[in-house]
Amino acid sequence: MAELSTSESIGSLAADIGKNIYIDVAKWHLYLSDAHLHTVLAEKLYPLVSGKSVQEDQVLEILRNIPVKLGGGKREVPLIDLLPMQCQVNLIDLIEEFQRNL
């Protein structure tokens, strides 16, 4: 039963991330759900959310360690480099809100 609850929580977190956080490419906003990055990010963030408190530097480190393939895989860029600063702030706010509602 706990596994289902964890899966549901990760799915809910992924949905929130996917519809609110985007990468910016040449002033085009590509939401993480459309880029298929929302679930990967939620899975990596969930251990922070289920812990005591979310630290900004931990979130930023996770973003640095998620590679995004560009040009058919010719190049990889860390997710943090594709998120505008406001999206990074919004992500941290979203995570803190999600944690409060757990």
VMD Tcl script that builds the backbone (N, CA, C; Angstrom):
set m [mol new atoms 306]
animate dup $m
set s [atomselect $m all]
$s set {name element resname resid chain x y z} {
  {N N MET 1 A 0.820 -1.190 0.000}
  {CA C MET 1 A 0.000 0.000 0.000}
  {C C MET 1 A 0.864 1.253 0.000}
  {N N ALA 2 A 1.977 1.242 0.749}
  {CA C ALA 2 A 2.862 2.406 0.799}
  {C C ALA 2 A 3.467 2.693 -0.567}
  {N N GLU 3 A 3.778 1.648 -1.335}
  {CA C GLU 3 A 4.331 1.833 -2.669}
  {C C GLU 3 A 3.365 2.593 -3.564}
  {N N LEU 4 A 2.095 2.236 -3.506}
  {CA C LEU 4 A 1.080 2.899 -4.301}
  {C C LEU 4 A 1.002 4.366 -3.911}
  {N N SER 5 A 1.048 4.636 -2.632}
  {CA C SER 5 A 1.000 6.003 -2.147}
  {C C SER 5 A 2.197 6.803 -2.652}
  {N N THR 6 A 3.370 6.195 -2.611}
  {CA C THR 6 A 4.567 6.868 -3.121}
  {C C THR 6 A 4.447 7.109 -4.619}
  {N N SER 7 A 3.975 6.118 -5.353}
  {CA C SER 7 A 3.794 6.264 -6.798}
  {C C SER 7 A 2.797 7.357 -7.114}
  {N N GLU 8 A 1.711 7.384 -6.358}
  {CA C GLU 8 A 0.702 8.430 -6.571}
  {C C GLU 8 A 1.273 9.805 -6.254}
  {N N SER 9 A 2.065 9.896 -5.197}
  {CA C SER 9 A 2.673 11.174 -4.824}
  {C C SER 9 A 3.647 11.655 -5.890}
  {N N ILE 10 A 4.460 10.747 -6.391}
  {CA C ILE 10 A 5.402 11.111 -7.458}
  {C C ILE 10 A 4.627 11.540 -8.701}
  {N N GLY 11 A 3.562 10.817 -9.025}
  {CA C GLY 11 A 2.739 11.182 -10.178}
  {C C GLY 11 A 2.107 12.552 -10.022}
  {N N SER 12 A 1.638 12.856 -8.828}
  {CA C SER 12 A 1.044 14.163 -8.557}
  {C C SER 12 A 2.089 15.275 -8.651}
  {N N LEU 13 A 3.263 15.030 -8.080}
  {CA C LEU 13 A 4.349 15.999 -8.159}
  {C C LEU 13 A 4.766 16.207 -9.616}
  {N N ALA 14 A 4.868 15.124 -10.364}
  {CA C ALA 14 A 5.228 15.211 -11.781}
  {C C ALA 14 A 4.204 16.034 -12.553}
  {N N ALA 15 A 2.929 15.824 -12.266}
  {CA C ALA 15 A 1.878 16.583 -12.957}
  {C C ALA 15 A 2.000 18.073 -12.656}
  {N N ASP 16 A 2.237 18.424 -11.396}
  {CA C ASP 16 A 2.399 19.830 -11.027}
  {C C ASP 16 A 3.609 20.446 -11.731}
  {N N ILE 17 A 4.702 19.719 -11.735}
  {CA C ILE 17 A 5.915 20.202 -12.396}
  {C C ILE 17 A 5.666 20.351 -13.892}
  {N N GLY 18 A 5.063 19.339 -14.487}
  {CA C GLY 18 A 4.863 19.315 -15.929}
  {C C GLY 18 A 4.030 20.446 -16.475}
  {N N LYS 19 A 3.044 20.891 -15.705}
  {CA C LYS 19 A 2.171 21.938 -16.214}
  {C C LYS 19 A 2.589 23.349 -15.789}
  {N N ASN 20 A 3.575 23.460 -14.891}
  {CA C ASN 20 A 3.972 24.780 -14.390}
  {C C ASN 20 A 5.407 25.193 -14.708}
  {N N ILE 21 A 6.268 24.251 -14.997}
  {CA C ILE 21 A 7.683 24.542 -15.196}
  {C C ILE 21 A 8.039 24.278 -16.654}
  {N N TYR 22 A 8.793 25.191 -17.243}
  {CA C TYR 22 A 9.144 25.060 -18.654}
  {C C TYR 22 A 10.612 25.383 -18.895}
  {N N ILE 23 A 11.096 24.877 -20.019}
  {CA C ILE 23 A 12.416 25.281 -20.487}
  {C C ILE 23 A 12.195 26.369 -21.539}
  {N N ASP 24 A 13.153 27.233 -21.669}
  {CA C ASP 24 A 13.057 28.352 -22.601}
  {C C ASP 24 A 14.088 28.141 -23.698}
  {N N VAL 25 A 13.603 27.990 -24.923}
  {CA C VAL 25 A 14.473 27.824 -26.083}
  {C C VAL 25 A 14.078 28.893 -27.095}
  {N N ALA 26 A 14.959 29.851 -27.311}
  {CA C ALA 26 A 14.716 30.941 -28.251}
  {C C ALA 26 A 13.366 31.605 -27.983}
  {N N LYS 27 A 13.093 31.858 -26.716}
  {CA C LYS 27 A 11.866 32.495 -26.241}
  {C C LYS 27 A 10.612 31.643 -26.441}
  {N N TRP 28 A 10.792 30.367 -26.744}
  {CA C TRP 28 A 9.684 29.422 -26.791}
  {C C TRP 28 A 9.652 28.702 -25.452}
  {N N HIS 29 A 8.461 28.550 -24.900}
  {CA C HIS 29 A 8.303 27.852 -23.627}
  {C C HIS 29 A 7.862 26.427 -23.902}
  {N N LEU 30 A 8.705 25.483 -23.530}
  {CA C LEU 30 A 8.396 24.065 -23.665}
  {C C LEU 30 A 8.216 23.510 -22.258}
  {N N TYR 31 A 6.967 23.222 -21.919}
  {CA C TYR 31 A 6.675 22.722 -20.578}
  {C C TYR 31 A 7.294 21.338 -20.395}
  {N N LEU 32 A 7.707 21.060 -19.170}
  {CA C LEU 32 A 8.431 19.817 -18.908}
  {C C LEU 32 A 7.602 18.581 -19.207}
  {N N SER 33 A 6.284 18.671 -19.127}
  {CA C SER 33 A 5.459 17.519 -19.512}
  {C C SER 33 A 5.583 17.263 -21.007}
  {N N ASP 34 A 5.612 18.321 -21.811}
  {CA C ASP 34 A 5.761 18.168 -23.261}
  {C C ASP 34 A 7.148 17.664 -23.635}
  {N N ALA 35 A 8.132 18.016 -22.825}
  {CA C ALA 35 A 9.509 17.582 -23.077}
  {C C ALA 35 A 9.797 16.213 -22.449}
  {N N HIS 36 A 8.804 15.629 -21.781}
  {CA C HIS 36 A 8.932 14.320 -21.111}
  {C C HIS 36 A 10.040 14.334 -20.052}
  {N N LEU 37 A 10.132 15.446 -19.342}
  {CA C LEU 37 A 11.135 15.568 -18.282}
  {C C LEU 37 A 10.504 15.677 -16.895}
  {N N HIS 38 A 9.201 15.837 -16.825}
  {CA C HIS 38 A 8.529 16.060 -15.545}
  {C C HIS 38 A 8.606 14.860 -14.605}
  {N N THR 39 A 8.470 13.654 -15.127}
  {CA C THR 39 A 8.501 12.467 -14.263}
  {C C THR 39 A 9.913 12.198 -13.753}
  {N N VAL 40 A 10.892 12.343 -14.612}
  {CA C VAL 40 A 12.291 12.154 -14.209}
  {C C VAL 40 A 12.634 13.122 -13.086}
  {N N LEU 41 A 12.245 14.371 -13.260}
  {CA C LEU 41 A 12.534 15.371 -12.242}
  {C C LEU 41 A 11.784 15.065 -10.948}
  {N N ALA 42 A 10.528 14.700 -11.041}
  {CA C ALA 42 A 9.747 14.379 -9.843}
  {C C ALA 42 A 10.356 13.201 -9.082}
  {N N GLU 43 A 10.802 12.183 -9.802}
  {CA C GLU 43 A 11.412 11.020 -9.151}
  {C C GLU 43 A 12.679 11.408 -8.395}
  {N N LYS 44 A 13.441 12.327 -8.947}
  {CA C LYS 44 A 14.684 12.752 -8.281}
  {C C LYS 44 A 14.406 13.694 -7.113}
  {N N LEU 45 A 13.329 14.489 -7.223}
  {CA C LEU 45 A 12.998 15.444 -6.169}
  {C C LEU 45 A 12.221 14.826 -5.020}
  {N N TYR 46 A 11.517 13.748 -5.268}
  {CA C TYR 46 A 10.639 13.180 -4.250}
  {C C TYR 46 A 11.346 12.854 -2.930}
  {N N PRO 47 A 12.558 12.293 -2.945}
  {CA C PRO 47 A 13.229 12.049 -1.655}
  {C C PRO 47 A 13.422 13.326 -0.836}
  {N N LEU 48 A 13.621 14.464 -1.494}
  {CA C LEU 48 A 13.738 15.732 -0.763}
  {C C LEU 48 A 12.398 16.116 -0.160}
  {N N VAL 49 A 11.352 15.954 -0.948}
  {CA C VAL 49 A 10.007 16.340 -0.520}
  {C C VAL 49 A 9.547 15.495 0.653}
  {N N SER 50 A 9.894 14.221 0.638}
  {CA C SER 50 A 9.453 13.333 1.712}
  {C C SER 50 A 10.326 13.464 2.962}
  {N N GLY 51 A 11.377 14.281 2.887}
  {CA C GLY 51 A 12.248 14.512 4.033}
  {C C GLY 51 A 11.785 15.683 4.873}
  {N N LYS 52 A 12.707 16.230 5.659}
  {CA C LYS 52 A 12.363 17.303 6.597}
  {C C LYS 52 A 12.072 18.622 5.890}
  {N N SER 53 A 13.051 19.136 5.167}
  {CA C SER 53 A 12.840 20.406 4.474}
  {C C SER 53 A 13.616 20.398 3.170}
  {N N VAL 54 A 13.116 21.173 2.242}
  {CA C VAL 54 A 13.731 21.255 0.925}
  {C C VAL 54 A 14.713 22.414 0.929}
  {N N GLN 55 A 15.942 22.119 0.538}
  {CA C GLN 55 A 16.975 23.145 0.453}
  {C C GLN 55 A 17.181 23.531 -1.013}
  {N N GLU 56 A 17.253 24.810 -1.268}
  {CA C GLU 56 A 17.408 25.303 -2.631}
  {C C GLU 56 A 18.631 24.711 -3.317}
  {N N ASP 57 A 19.760 24.628 -2.609}
  {CA C ASP 57 A 20.975 24.107 -3.231}
  {C C ASP 57 A 20.830 22.641 -3.632}
  {N N GLN 58 A 20.026 21.871 -2.894}
  {CA C GLN 58 A 19.780 20.474 -3.259}
  {C C GLN 58 A 18.975 20.388 -4.553}
  {N N VAL 59 A 17.982 21.241 -4.682}
  {CA C VAL 59 A 17.160 21.266 -5.896}
  {C C VAL 59 A 18.014 21.665 -7.089}
  {N N LEU 60 A 18.833 22.687 -6.930}
  {CA C LEU 60 A 19.684 23.149 -8.020}
  {C C LEU 60 A 20.692 22.074 -8.428}
  {N N GLU 61 A 21.191 21.318 -7.465}
  {CA C GLU 61 A 22.127 20.230 -7.773}
  {C C GLU 61 A 21.437 19.139 -8.595}
  {N N ILE 62 A 20.218 18.823 -8.245}
  {CA C ILE 62 A 19.459 17.846 -9.026}
  {C C ILE 62 A 19.268 18.352 -10.450}
  {N N LEU 63 A 18.916 19.629 -10.604}
  {CA C LEU 63 A 18.741 20.204 -11.941}
  {C C LEU 63 A 20.045 20.159 -12.743}
  {N N ARG 64 A 21.165 20.348 -12.067}
  {CA C ARG 64 A 22.467 20.281 -12.746}
  {C C ARG 64 A 22.784 18.878 -13.242}
  {N N ASN 65 A 22.222 17.877 -12.573}
  {CA C ASN 65 A 22.560 16.484 -12.874}
  {C C ASN 65 A 21.546 15.773 -13.765}
  {N N ILE 66 A 20.638 16.513 -14.346}
  {CA C ILE 66 A 19.697 15.924 -15.306}
  {C C ILE 66 A 20.086 16.424 -16.692}
  {N N PRO 67 A 20.668 15.547 -17.507}
  {CA C PRO 67 A 21.077 15.963 -18.848}
  {C C PRO 67 A 19.882 15.977 -19.807}
  {N N VAL 68 A 19.849 16.988 -20.656}
  {CA C VAL 68 A 18.815 17.102 -21.678}
  {C C VAL 68 A 19.510 17.012 -23.025}
  {N N LYS 69 A 19.107 16.028 -23.813}
  {CA C LYS 69 A 19.729 15.834 -25.125}
  {C C LYS 69 A 19.132 16.801 -26.134}
  {N N LEU 70 A 20.009 17.420 -26.900}
  {CA C LEU 70 A 19.607 18.357 -27.945}
  {C C LEU 70 A 20.151 17.886 -29.288}
  {N N GLY 71 A 19.470 18.273 -30.345}
  {CA C GLY 71 A 19.962 17.949 -31.686}
  {C C GLY 71 A 20.066 16.458 -31.930}
  {N N GLY 72 A 19.069 15.721 -31.493}
  {CA C GLY 72 A 19.102 14.275 -31.708}
  {C C GLY 72 A 20.180 13.577 -30.908}
  {N N GLY 73 A 20.577 14.188 -29.810}
  {CA C GLY 73 A 21.578 13.571 -28.945}
  {C C GLY 73 A 23.003 14.014 -29.232}
  {N N LYS 74 A 23.172 14.952 -30.170}
  {CA C LYS 74 A 24.527 15.431 -30.479}
  {C C LYS 74 A 25.145 16.205 -29.322}
  {N N ARG 75 A 24.288 16.778 -28.497}
  {CA C ARG 75 A 24.775 17.582 -27.378}
  {C C ARG 75 A 23.869 17.364 -26.183}
  {N N GLU 76 A 24.441 17.429 -25.000}
  {CA C GLU 76 A 23.683 17.354 -23.761}
  {C C GLU 76 A 23.914 18.625 -22.957}
  {N N VAL 77 A 22.828 19.143 -22.405}
  {CA C VAL 77 A 22.880 20.365 -21.609}
  {C C VAL 77 A 22.190 20.071 -20.281}
  {N N PRO 78 A 22.756 20.518 -19.169}
  {CA C PRO 78 A 22.080 20.312 -17.894}
  {C C PRO 78 A 20.732 21.046 -17.879}
  {N N LEU 79 A 19.732 20.425 -17.293}
  {CA C LEU 79 A 18.397 21.023 -17.234}
  {C C LEU 79 A 18.430 22.415 -16.633}
  {N N ILE 80 A 19.272 22.633 -15.654}
  {CA C ILE 80 A 19.333 23.946 -15.000}
  {C C ILE 80 A 19.655 25.056 -16.002}
  {N N ASP 81 A 20.427 24.743 -17.043}
  {CA C ASP 81 A 20.802 25.756 -18.037}
  {C C ASP 81 A 19.654 26.123 -18.966}
  {N N LEU 82 A 18.603 25.323 -18.976}
  {CA C LEU 82 A 17.462 25.575 -19.857}
  {C C LEU 82 A 16.276 26.207 -19.136}
  {N N LEU 83 A 16.315 26.200 -17.816}
  {CA C LEU 83 A 15.223 26.784 -17.037}
  {C C LEU 83 A 15.509 28.250 -16.741}
  {N N PRO 84 A 14.583 29.132 -17.098}
  {CA C PRO 84 A 14.760 30.535 -16.699}
  {C C PRO 84 A 14.784 30.639 -15.169}
  {N N MET 85 A 15.384 31.681 -14.669}
  {CA C MET 85 A 15.493 31.872 -13.218}
  {C C MET 85 A 14.118 31.842 -12.550}
  {N N GLN 86 A 13.131 32.460 -13.179}
  {CA C GLN 86 A 11.794 32.470 -12.583}
  {C C GLN 86 A 11.225 31.055 -12.457}
  {N N CYS 87 A 11.511 30.193 -13.406}
  {CA C CYS 87 A 11.049 28.805 -13.322}
  {C C CYS 87 A 11.762 28.063 -12.200}
  {N N GLN 88 A 13.020 28.377 -11.967}
  {CA C GLN 88 A 13.736 27.754 -10.864}
  {C C GLN 88 A 13.102 28.154 -9.535}
  {N N VAL 89 A 12.773 29.438 -9.412}
  {CA C VAL 89 A 12.112 29.935 -8.200}
  {C C VAL 89 A 10.733 29.289 -8.062}
  {N N ASN 90 A 9.994 29.236 -9.169}
  {CA C ASN 90 A 8.660 28.624 -9.142}
  {C C ASN 90 A 8.733 27.145 -8.773}
  {N N LEU 91 A 9.756 26.462 -9.252}
  {CA C LEU 91 A 9.928 25.040 -8.931}
  {C C LEU 91 A 10.141 24.851 -7.438}
  {N N ILE 92 A 10.974 25.655 -6.847}
  {CA C ILE 92 A 11.237 25.545 -5.407}
  {C C ILE 92 A 9.960 25.857 -4.630}
  {N N ASP 93 A 9.230 26.888 -5.043}
  {CA C ASP 93 A 7.955 27.203 -4.392}
  {C C ASP 93 A 6.967 26.047 -4.529}
  {N N LEU 94 A 6.908 25.470 -5.714}
  {CA C LEU 94 A 6.006 24.349 -5.983}
  {C C LEU 94 A 6.350 23.157 -5.087}
  {N N ILE 95 A 7.627 22.882 -4.946}
  {CA C ILE 95 A 8.077 21.760 -4.115}
  {C C ILE 95 A 7.733 22.012 -2.648}
  {N N GLU 96 A 7.967 23.232 -2.182}
  {CA C GLU 96 A 7.656 23.550 -0.789}
  {C C GLU 96 A 6.154 23.426 -0.538}
  {N N GLU 97 A 5.332 23.893 -1.453}
  {CA C GLU 97 A 3.881 23.784 -1.338}
  {C C GLU 97 A 3.454 22.315 -1.340}
  {N N PHE 98 A 4.040 21.541 -2.233}
  {CA C PHE 98 A 3.733 20.107 -2.317}
  {C C PHE 98 A 4.076 19.426 -0.993}
  {N N GLN 99 A 5.216 19.778 -0.429}
  {CA C GLN 99 A 5.647 19.174 0.833}
  {C C GLN 99 A 4.680 19.528 1.969}
  {N N ARG 100 A 4.208 20.760 2.006}
  {CA C ARG 100 A 3.260 21.168 3.039}
  {C C ARG 100 A 1.948 20.376 2.947}
  {N N ASN 101 A 1.573 20.006 1.730}
  {CA C ASN 101 A 0.312 19.302 1.517}
  {C C ASN 101 A 0.407 17.784 1.682}
  {N N LEU 102 A 1.617 17.278 1.917}
  {CA C LEU 102 A 1.767 15.825 2.116}
  {C C LEU 102 A 1.145 15.367 3.406}
}
mol reanalyze $m
mol bondsrecalc $m
mol representation Tube
mol addrep $m
